[in-house]
């Protein structure tokens, strides 16, 4: 594994961990802040590409949409 592959894998692991933390805290103020920051930082450092950046951002949006829909359904 070369340095670029190692950095990519480290970024993905870090992002996945922050998304898991976000899911545990969804609904709390700024729950997605760390996950969003990690995704942006990994992209800026070129550890992930633009397609991965968009995919992770869309995943955050989808998690929020699912959460918000569950609140509406419960009401």
BADRENRO-328112 format. One record per atom (N, C-alpha, C): residue in one letter; x, y, z. Coordinates in steps of 0.2 Angstrom, whole numbers, padded with zeros to 4 digits, always signed. Layout:
% residues N
aXYZ/...
***
This chain:
% residues 75
x+0004-0006+0000/x+0000+0000+0000/x+0005+0006+0000/x+0003+0011-0005/x+0007+0017-0005/x+0005+0022+0000/x+0008+0028+0000/x+0006+0033+0005/x-0001+0036+0003/x-0002+0037-0003/x-0009+0040-0005/x-0014+0035-0003/x-0013+0028-0004/x-0018+0023-0002/x-0019+0023+0005/x-0014+0024+0009/x-0014+0024+0016/x-0018+0030+0019/x-0016+0035+0016/x-0020+0042+0018/x-0027+0041+0016/x-0029+0038+0010/x-0036+0038+0008/x-0040+0033+0013/x-0036+0028+0015/x-0040+0023+0020/x-0040+0026+0027/x-0035+0030+0029/x-0036+0033+0035/x-0042+0038+0035/x-0042+0042+0030/x-0048+0047+0029/x-0054+0044+0029/x-0055+0038+0026/x-0062+0035+0025/x-0063+0032+0032/x-0059+0029+0036/x-0060+0026+0043/x-0062+0032+0047/x-0058+0038+0047/x-0060+0044+0051/x-0067+0046+0050/x-0069+0047+0043/x-0075+0049+0041/x-0081+0044+0044/x-0080+0038+0043/x-0085+0033+0045/x-0086+0033+0052/x-0080+0034+0056/x-0081+0035+0063/x-0085+0041+0065/x-0084+0047+0062/x-0087+0053+0063/x-0095+0052+0061/x-0096+0049+0056/x-0103+0048+0054/x-0107+0043+0059/x-0103+0038+0061/x-0106+0034+0067/x-0108+0038+0073/x-0103+0043+0075/x-0104+0047+0081/x-0110+0052+0079/x-0111+0054+0073/x-0116+0059+0071/x-0123+0055+0072/x-0123+0049+0069/x-0129+0045+0070/x-0131+0044+0077/x-0127+0043+0082/x-0128+0042+0089/x-0131+0049+0092/x-0129+0054+0089/x-0131+0061+0092/x-0136+0065+0088/x-0138+0062+0082/x-0143+0065+0078/x-0148+0068+0082/x-0150+0074+0080/x-0155+0078+0084/x-0152+0083+0089/x-0146+0082+0091/x-0143+0086+0095/x-0140+0092+0091/x-0139+0098+0095/x-0136+0104+0091/x-0129+0102+0088/x-0129+0104+0082/x-0122+0103+0079/x-0120+0096+0078/x-0124+0091+0078/x-0123+0084+0078/x-0118+0082+0072/x-0119+0086+0066/x-0115+0084+0061/x-0109+0088+0060/x-0108+0092+0064/x-0102+0097+0063/x-0095+0093+0062/x-0094+0088+0067/x-0088+0085+0066/x-0087+0081+0060/x-0093+0077+0058/x-0093+0073+0052/x-0092+0078+0046/x-0095+0083+0046/x-0095+0088+0040/x-0088+0091+0039/x-0085+0092+0045/x-0078+0095+0045/x-0073+0090+0043/x-0074+0084+0045/x-0069+0079+0043/x-0069+0078+0035/x-0075+0077+0033/x-0076+0076+0026/x-0073+0082+0022/x-0074+0088+0024/x-0071+0094+0020/x-0064+0094+0021/x-0061+0092+0027/x-0054+0092+0028/x-0051+0087+0023/x-0054+0081+0023/x-0051+0075+0019/x-0051+0077+0012/x-0056+0081+0010/x-0056+0083+0003/x-0051+0088+0001/x-0050+0093+0006/x-0045+0098+0005/x-0038+0096+0005/x-0037+0090+0009/x-0030+0087+0009/x-0030+0082+0003/x-0035+0082-0001/x-0034+0077-0007/x-0034+0070-0005/x-0036+0068+0001/x-0037+0061+0003/x-0043+0058+0000/x-0048+0061-0001/x-0054+0059-0005/x-0055+0063-0011/x-0058+0060-0016/x-0059+0064-0022/x-0066+0068-0022/x-0067+0071-0027/x-0074+0075-0027/x-0080+0071-0027/x-0080+0065-0030/x-0085+0061-0030/x-0087+0058-0023/x-0081+0056-0020/x-0082+0054-0013/x-0085+0059-0008/x-0082+0065-0009/x-0084+0071-0005/x-0092+0072-0006/x-0094+0072-0012/x-0101+0073-0014/x-0105+0067-0011/x-0103+0061-0011/x-0106+0055-0008/x-0107+0055-0001/x-0102+0057+0003/x-0102+0058+0010/x-0107+0063+0012/x-0106+0069+0008/x-0111+0075+0010/x-0118+0073+0009/x-0119+0069+0004/x-0126+0067+0002/x-0128+0062+0008/x-0124+0058+0010/x-0125+0053+0015/x-0128+0057+0022/x-0124+0062+0023/x-0126+0066+0029/x-0133+0069+0028/x-0134+0072+0022/x-0141+0075+0021/x-0146+0069+0021/x-0145+0063+0019/x-0150+0058+0019/x-0151+0056+0026/x-0146+0056+0030/x-0147+0054+0037/x-0152+0059+0041/x-0150+0065+0039/x-0155+0071+0042/x-0162+0070+0039/x-0163+0069+0033/x-0169+0068+0030/x-0173+0062+0033/x-0170+0057+0034/x-0173+0051+0037/x-0175+0052+0044/x-0170+0056+0048/x-0172+0058+0055/x-0178+0062+0055/x-0178+0068+0051/x-0184+0072+0051/x-0190+0069+0049/x-0190+0064+0044/x-0196+0061+0042/x-0198+0056+0048/x-0194+0054+0052/x-0196+0050+0058/x-0200+0054+0063/x-0197+0060+0063/x-0201+0065+0068/x-0208+0067+0066/x-0209+0068+0059/x-0215+0069+0056/x-0220+0063+0057/x-0217+0057+0056/x-0221+0051+0056/x-0223+0050+0064/x-0219+0052+0068/x-0221+0050+0075/x-0226+0055+0078/x-0227+0061+0075/x-0231+0066+0077/x-0238+0065+0075/
***
